[in-house]
Amino acid sequence: MSLMERRLQVLLDQDRYAKVEAEARASGRSVAAVIRDAIDLLFDSRGEAARRMESARRLLDLADLTGNEPPAGDWAETKRAMDDELAGRLER
């Protein structure tokens, strides 16, 4: 771990603080450590975590828009159905 060199004051509303505090308590870390980890996750060097989170959000949004349950079967079948749905949306 690197030496902490900067002090930062951040004001949070009660709901956000409660979420951070609950995570700190559950994970046995300090509130500051939880916030540092969240910063690292959001701003990792390759942006990989942010891209994964955005992809997951888009996938969930797509499922919400169709109003349908994912098709039963294996992943290849599910992926084909999702690709077909997306292709249909792009053609509009």
C-alpha positions as CSV (number, residue, x, y, z in Angstrom):
1,M,0.0,0.0,0.0
2,S,1.3,3.4,-0.8
3,L,1.9,6.2,1.7
4,M,-1.1,8.4,2.2
5,E,0.0,11.9,1.1
6,R,-3.3,13.8,0.6
7,R,-6.2,14.6,2.8
8,L,-9.6,15.0,1.3
9,Q,-12.8,16.1,2.9
10,V,-16.0,14.7,1.2
11,L,-19.5,15.5,2.4
12,L,-22.0,12.7,1.9
13,D,-25.7,12.6,2.5
14,Q,-27.0,10.3,5.2
15,D,-28.0,7.5,2.7
16,R,-24.6,7.4,1.0
17,Y,-22.8,7.4,4.3
18,A,-25.0,4.6,5.7
19,K,-24.2,2.5,2.6
20,V,-20.4,3.1,3.0
21,E,-20.5,2.5,6.8
22,A,-22.5,-0.7,6.4
23,E,-19.9,-2.0,3.8
24,A,-17.1,-1.0,6.1
25,R,-18.7,-2.8,9.1
26,A,-19.5,-5.9,7.0
27,S,-16.0,-6.2,5.5
28,G,-14.1,-5.2,8.6
29,R,-12.5,-2.2,6.9
30,S,-12.6,1.5,7.7
31,V,-15.0,3.9,5.9
32,A,-11.9,5.5,4.4
33,A,-10.7,2.2,3.1
34,V,-14.1,1.4,1.5
35,I,-14.0,4.8,-0.3
36,R,-10.4,4.3,-1.5
37,D,-11.4,0.9,-2.8
38,A,-14.4,2.3,-4.6
39,I,-12.2,5.0,-6.2
40,D,-9.7,2.3,-7.3
41,L,-12.5,0.2,-8.8
42,L,-14.0,3.1,-10.7
43,F,-10.7,4.5,-12.0
44,D,-8.6,1.4,-12.5
45,S,-5.8,1.9,-15.0
46,R,-7.5,0.1,-17.9
47,G,-11.0,1.1,-17.1
48,E,-11.9,-2.6,-17.1
49,A,-14.2,-2.5,-14.1
50,A,-16.1,0.5,-15.5
51,R,-16.5,-1.2,-18.8
52,R,-17.8,-4.3,-17.2
53,M,-20.2,-2.4,-15.1
54,E,-21.5,-0.5,-18.1
55,S,-21.9,-3.7,-20.1
56,A,-23.9,-5.3,-17.3
57,R,-26.1,-2.2,-17.0
58,R,-26.8,-2.3,-20.7
59,L,-27.6,-6.0,-20.5
60,L,-30.0,-5.5,-17.7
61,D,-31.6,-2.5,-19.4
62,L,-32.2,-4.6,-22.5
63,A,-33.8,-7.3,-20.4
64,D,-36.0,-4.6,-18.8
65,L,-37.1,-3.2,-22.2
66,T,-38.2,-6.5,-23.6
67,G,-40.3,-7.4,-20.6
68,N,-39.5,-11.0,-21.3
69,E,-37.8,-13.6,-19.2
70,P,-34.6,-14.9,-20.8
71,P,-35.1,-17.9,-22.9
72,A,-34.6,-21.3,-21.2
73,G,-31.6,-23.3,-22.4
74,D,-27.9,-22.9,-22.6
75,W,-25.9,-19.7,-22.9
76,A,-25.5,-19.9,-26.7
77,E,-29.3,-20.0,-27.1
78,T,-29.7,-17.0,-24.7
79,K,-26.9,-15.0,-26.5
80,R,-28.5,-15.7,-29.9
81,A,-31.9,-14.4,-28.6
82,M,-30.2,-11.3,-27.2
83,D,-28.3,-10.7,-30.5
84,D,-31.6,-11.0,-32.5
85,E,-33.3,-8.6,-30.2
86,L,-30.5,-6.1,-30.4
87,A,-30.3,-6.4,-34.2
88,G,-34.0,-5.8,-34.4
89,R,-33.6,-2.6,-32.4
90,L,-30.7,-1.4,-34.6
91,E,-32.7,-1.9,-37.7
92,R,-35.5,0.5,-36.5
